[in-house]
């Protein structure tokens, strides 16, 4: 693909965002490149723009995104006249990624469904304030209800992760969901505190280990949501293709920036199956120190289903019974492994989204002052419900970083 497309600001009379001639369409290859060049100025992070363009091509060619897994969208004015050889004026742009998901009804029936995650929502600065992004999201929400769905069904929900607070996307139906995280500092292996905390040993996870664990994770997740409950439960399937997409992102950046390869993809505590904890992580390389972090994509606590009902609703520092459980120690062990990995790569911190009570207690085992941080502006998980009912009772299970796009 040529990277010579001009992205200078067009001289056009801008239509109203309510105009019936505006349409949400799929871009040509040239128009897609224009979108990447425009949003790359804001989102390339530590990468150069040419590297960012190559990364976008690379991420579009993963198992997760091939064969229609990713769809690009642009908002254009169909009444505008432009030379046939020129890209249309792009008023706003975004992309959607097809995701496998589970939907559990109140009576405990579990169905595998198609969902979509929306990402890369962008409007060039000179077009902002005109209502184009809002028009695009309104049209997109309606479009995705019937996009790539199974015959005879419809899409029950779509998600996005807002970096502009909670209000804008909520206007178009994407309701903000709990978006919190635990923040852990890097730790030098020389300062190993695992023996004093009585945590089990851990084994590093490599790329070849991920598929089997993802398969087990899916089995545990289906069991977790397959019971009668006053709420409808939804969850993205934590499959290996999703993890590989995240890892393709980190591997590309690590090679471009450091000529290195992040071989370790997570950690698992030693022990019998059913008693272990494991996490899969990814390295995020930002343009600022605080945005360079080790994200926990997915944390699995095998015994959580059995002891979860005995845990306090809100973890506290005084949860003495929970602190003595093997589950807490197993989670503490993999969190320590993540802290060590963050130190090796010079990460600013480790970040784990929407921790469970067990996880909070484990985090305080390794860092007594660890607190839950509620995000109000960045990476706000939002869900648009289009299934049966109002959606007020929908509970998002496993709302973790692996679902991000």
C-alpha positions in Angstrom: 0.0 0.0 0.0 1.3 3.4 -0.9 1.6 5.9 2.0 1.6 9.1 -0.1 -2.0 10.1 0.2 -2.5 13.8 0.9 -4.4 14.6 4.1 -4.4 18.4 3.9 -7.6 20.1 5.1 -10.2 20.1 2.2 -11.8 23.4 1.2 -15.5 22.4 1.4 -18.8 23.8 2.6 -19.6 21.7 5.6 -23.1 20.2 5.6 -25.3 20.1 8.7 -24.9 17.0 10.9 -28.7 16.5 10.4 -28.5 16.5 6.7 -30.2 13.5 5.0 -27.4 13.3 2.5 -24.9 12.2 5.2 -24.2 8.5 5.1 -22.1 6.0 7.0 -20.1 4.0 4.5 -17.1 1.7 4.1 -14.0 3.6 2.9 -11.8 2.7 -0.1 -8.3 1.6 0.6 -7.1 5.2 -0.1 -9.7 6.7 2.2 -8.7 4.2 4.9 -5.1 5.3 4.7 -6.3 9.0 5.0 -8.1 8.0 8.3 -4.9 6.4 9.6 -2.8 9.4 8.8 -5.3 11.7 10.5 -5.8 9.7 13.6 -2.1 8.7 13.8 -1.2 12.2 14.9 -3.1 11.5 18.1 -2.8 7.8 18.6 0.6 6.7 17.4 2.1 6.9 20.8 5.9 6.4 20.8 5.8 5.1 17.2 6.7 7.3 14.2 3.8 7.9 11.7 5.3 5.5 9.1 5.6 2.8 11.8 2.0 3.5 13.0 0.7 3.0 9.5 2.6 -0.3 9.2 1.2 -1.4 12.6 -2.4 -0.7 11.5 -1.8 -2.9 8.4 -0.3 -5.6 10.6 -3.2 -5.6 13.1 -5.7 -5.8 10.2 -4.0 -9.0 9.1 -4.4 -11.1 12.3 -6.6 -14.1 12.8 -8.9 -11.9 14.9 -9.4 -9.3 12.2 -9.2 -11.3 8.9 -12.2 -12.3 6.9 -14.4 -9.4 7.9 -13.2 -9.4 11.6 -12.6 -5.6 11.3 -14.8 -3.2 9.4 -13.9 0.4 8.7 -16.5 3.2 8.6 -16.5 6.8 7.5 -19.2 9.5 7.5 -19.4 11.4 4.2 -21.8 13.7 2.4 -23.2 11.8 -0.6 -24.3 15.0 -2.2 -20.8 16.5 -2.3 -19.1 16.7 -5.6 -15.5 15.5 -5.9 -13.2 14.3 -8.6 -13.5 10.6 -9.1 -9.8 10.2 -8.5 -9.9 11.9 -5.1 -11.0 10.6 -1.7 -14.3 11.9 -0.4 -14.2 14.4 2.4 -14.2 12.3 5.6 -16.3 14.0 8.3 -15.7 11.4 10.9 -14.4 7.8 11.1 -14.2 4.7 13.2 -13.9 0.9 13.0 -15.8 -2.0 14.5 -14.4 -5.4 15.4 -16.5 -8.6 15.4 -16.3 -10.3 18.8 -17.5 -13.7 20.0 -19.6 -13.4 23.1 -21.8 -15.2 25.6 -25.2 -14.2 26.6 -26.8 -15.8 29.7 -30.5 -15.3 30.3 -32.1 -15.0 33.7 -33.1 -18.7 33.7 -29.5 -19.7 33.1 -29.5 -20.5 29.4 -26.2 -19.6 27.8 -26.0 -18.7 24.1 -22.9 -17.9 22.0 -23.6 -14.6 20.1 -21.9 -12.1 17.8 -21.1 -8.7 19.2 -19.0 -5.8 18.1 -16.4 -3.5 19.7 -16.2 0.0 18.4 -12.8 1.7 18.3 -10.7 4.5 16.6 -13.6 7.0 16.8 -12.1 10.2 15.2 -13.1 13.5 13.9 -10.4 15.8 12.5 -9.9 18.9 14.6 -11.2 21.4 12.1 -14.5 19.5 11.8 -15.1 19.2 15.5 -18.0 20.9 17.2 -20.2 20.3 14.1 -22.0 17.2 15.5 -20.5 14.8 13.0 -19.1 12.3 15.5 -22.5 12.2 17.3 -24.2 11.6 13.9 -21.8 8.8 13.1 -22.3 7.1 16.4 -26.1 7.3 16.1 -26.0 5.8 12.6 -23.4 3.2 13.7 -25.3 2.0 16.7 -28.3 1.3 14.4 -26.2 -0.2 11.7 -24.4 -2.7 14.0 -27.7 -4.1 15.3 -27.9 -6.1 12.0 -24.2 -6.3 11.1 -22.7 -9.7 10.6 -25.3 -11.3 12.8 -26.5 -14.9 12.6 -29.5 -15.6 10.4 -32.7 -15.1 12.3 -31.1 -13.1 15.1 -29.8 -9.7 15.9 -26.9 -8.2 17.7 -27.8 -7.9 21.4 -25.0 -5.6 22.5 -22.0 -3.6 21.3 -19.3 -1.9 23.4 -16.7 0.8 23.2 -14.1 2.3 25.5 -14.4 6.1 25.9 -11.4 8.3 26.4 -13.6 11.4 26.6 -15.6 10.7 29.7 -19.0 9.2 30.1 -21.5 11.7 28.6 -20.9 11.8 24.9 -21.3 8.1 24.1 -24.2 7.7 26.6 -26.2 10.2 24.5 -26.2 7.5 21.7 -27.0 4.5 23.9 -23.5 3.4 25.1 -24.1 3.2 28.8 -21.0 3.6 31.0 -20.1 0.5 33.1 -17.9 0.2 36.1 -14.3 1.1 35.0 -11.8 0.8 37.8 -8.3 -0.7 38.1 -5.6 -1.5 40.6 -2.2 0.1 40.0 0.9 -1.8 41.1 4.5 -0.5 40.9 7.3 -2.5 39.2 9.4 -4.7 41.5 12.9 -5.9 41.1 13.3 -9.7 41.4 16.1 -9.0 43.8 13.4 -7.6 46.2 11.5 -10.9 46.0 8.9 -10.9 48.8 7.1 -14.1 47.7 8.6 -16.1 50.5 7.4 -13.7 53.2 4.0 -13.7 51.7 3.8 -17.5 51.4 2.9 -17.3 47.8 3.3 -20.3 45.5 6.0 -20.4 42.8 4.9 -19.2 39.3 5.8 -20.4 35.8 6.1 -17.9 32.9 3.6 -18.2 30.1 4.8 -18.1 26.5 2.9 -17.8 23.2 2.5 -21.6 22.8 0.8 -21.8 26.3 -2.0 -19.4 25.6 -4.4 -21.5 23.5 -4.8 -24.3 26.1 -5.4 -21.8 28.9 -7.9 -19.8 26.8 -9.8 -23.1 26.1 -10.0 -23.8 29.8 -10.9 -20.2 30.6 -13.9 -20.5 28.2 -15.1 -23.6 30.0 -14.9 -21.9 33.4 -16.6 -18.8 32.1 -19.5 -20.7 30.7 -20.0 -22.5 34.0 -19.7 -19.2 35.9 -22.6 -17.5 34.1 -24.8 -20.6 33.6 -27.1 -20.2 36.6 -30.4 -18.5 37.4 -29.9 -14.9 38.1 -32.0 -11.7 38.3 -29.7 -10.2 35.7 -28.9 -10.9 32.1 -25.2 -11.6 31.9 -22.9 -10.9 28.9 -19.2 -11.7 28.4 -16.7 -11.6 25.6 -15.2 -15.0 24.9 -11.5 -14.9 26.0 -10.3 -16.8 23.0 -6.7 -17.2 21.7 -7.3 -15.1 18.6 -8.2 -12.1 20.9 -5.0 -12.5 23.0 -2.9 -12.9 19.8 -4.3 -9.6 18.5 -3.2 -7.8 21.6 0.2 -9.5 21.5 0.7 -8.6 17.8 0.3 -5.0 18.9 2.9 -5.2 21.7 5.3 -7.3 19.6 5.2 -4.8 16.7 5.9 -1.9 19.0 8.7 -3.6 20.9 10.5 -4.5 17.6 10.1 -1.0 16.2 11.2 0.8 19.4 13.7 -1.5 21.0 14.5 -4.3 18.6 13.3 -6.7 21.2 10.6 -9.3 21.5 8.4 -9.7 24.6 8.6 -13.5 25.0 6.8 -13.7 28.3 3.0 -13.4 27.9 1.8 -14.0 31.5 2.3 -16.2 34.5 0.5 -19.1 36.2 0.8 -20.2 39.8 2.0 -23.8 40.5 -0.5 -26.2 41.9 -3.3 -28.6 41.0 -5.8 -27.6 38.3 -8.7 -26.0 40.1 -6.5 -24.3 42.6 -4.4 -22.1 40.4 -4.5 -18.5 39.2 -3.1 -17.2 36.0 -2.9 -14.0 34.1 -2.2 -13.0 30.5 -0.6 -9.6 30.0 0.5 -7.2 27.3 3.1 -4.5 27.2 1.8 -1.0 26.3 4.4 1.5 25.1 3.1 5.0 25.4 4.6 8.4 24.4 4.7 9.4 28.1 6.2 7.5 31.1 2.8 7.1 32.8 1.2 5.6 29.6 3.9 2.9 29.4 2.4 0.1 31.4 1.9 -3.6 31.7 -1.8 -4.4 31.2 -3.3 -7.5 32.6 -5.5 -8.7 29.8 -7.2 -11.5 31.7 -6.9 -12.8 35.2 -8.3 -16.3 35.9 -8.8 -17.6 39.4 -9.7 -21.3 39.1 -11.3 -21.7 42.6 -13.2 -18.4 42.5 -16.4 -20.0 41.5 -16.4 -22.2 44.7 -15.3 -19.6 47.2 -16.6 -16.4 45.5 -19.9 -16.5 47.4 -18.0 -16.5 50.7 -16.0 -13.4 49.8 -17.1 -9.9 51.1 -19.0 -7.7 48.6 -16.3 -5.1 48.9 -12.8 -6.1 49.7 -11.3 -4.4 52.7 -7.9 -4.5 54.4 -9.5 -6.4 57.3 -10.7 -9.4 55.2 -8.8 -11.9 57.5 -10.6 -15.0 56.4 -10.1 -14.3 52.7 -6.5 -13.4 53.1 -5.6 -16.9 54.3 -7.1 -18.6 51.3 -5.0 -20.3 48.7 -6.8 -18.3 46.0 -5.6 -15.0 47.4 -2.0 -16.4 47.6 -2.2 -17.7 44.1 -3.3 -14.4 42.7 -0.7 -12.6 44.7 1.9 -14.8 43.1 1.0 -13.9 39.6 0.7 -10.2 40.5 4.3 -10.4 41.8 5.3 -12.0 38.5 3.7 -9.1 36.6 5.5 -6.6 38.8 8.8 -8.3 38.0 8.0 -8.2 34.2 7.2 -4.5 34.4 10.5 -3.8 36.0 12.4 -5.8 33.3 10.8 -3.7 30.6 10.9 -0.3 32.4 7.2 0.0 32.6 5.7 2.7 34.8 3.3 0.4 36.5 1.0 -2.7 36.3 -2.7 -2.1 35.6 -5.5 -4.6 36.3 -9.0 -3.7 35.3 -12.2 -4.2 37.5 -10.6 -6.4 40.1 -12.7 -8.9 42.1 -12.7 -8.9 45.9 -10.2 -11.7 45.9 -7.9 -9.8 43.6 -8.1 -6.7 45.7 -7.0 -8.7 48.8 -4.2 -10.3 46.8 -3.0 -6.9 45.6 -2.9 -5.7 49.1 -0.8 -8.7 50.0 1.9 -7.5 47.6 1.3 -3.8 48.1 -0.6 -3.0 51.4 -1.5 0.5 50.2 -3.0 -0.7 46.9 -6.3 1.0 46.2 -9.0 0.8 43.6 -8.8 3.7 41.1 -12.1 4.7 39.5 -11.6 6.0 35.9 -13.8 9.0 35.0 -12.2 10.1 31.7 -10.1 7.4 30.0 -10.9 3.8 29.0 -14.5 4.0 30.2 -16.2 0.7 29.3 -19.5 1.4 27.7 -22.2 -1.0 26.5 -25.1 -0.4 24.1 -27.9 -2.9 24.6 -30.3 -3.8 21.8 -31.5 -7.1 23.1 -34.7 -7.9 24.9 -35.7 -5.6 27.7 -34.3 -2.2 28.7 -30.8 -3.3 29.4 -30.8 -1.8 32.8 -30.4 -5.2 34.4 -27.5 -6.3 32.2 -24.3 -7.4 34.0 -21.0 -7.5 32.1 -18.9 -10.4 33.3 -15.2 -10.4 32.8 -15.0 -6.6 32.0 -11.3 -6.7 31.6 -8.6 -5.3 29.3 -8.8 -8.3 26.8 -12.2 -6.9 25.7 -10.7 -3.5 24.8 -10.3 -2.5 21.1 
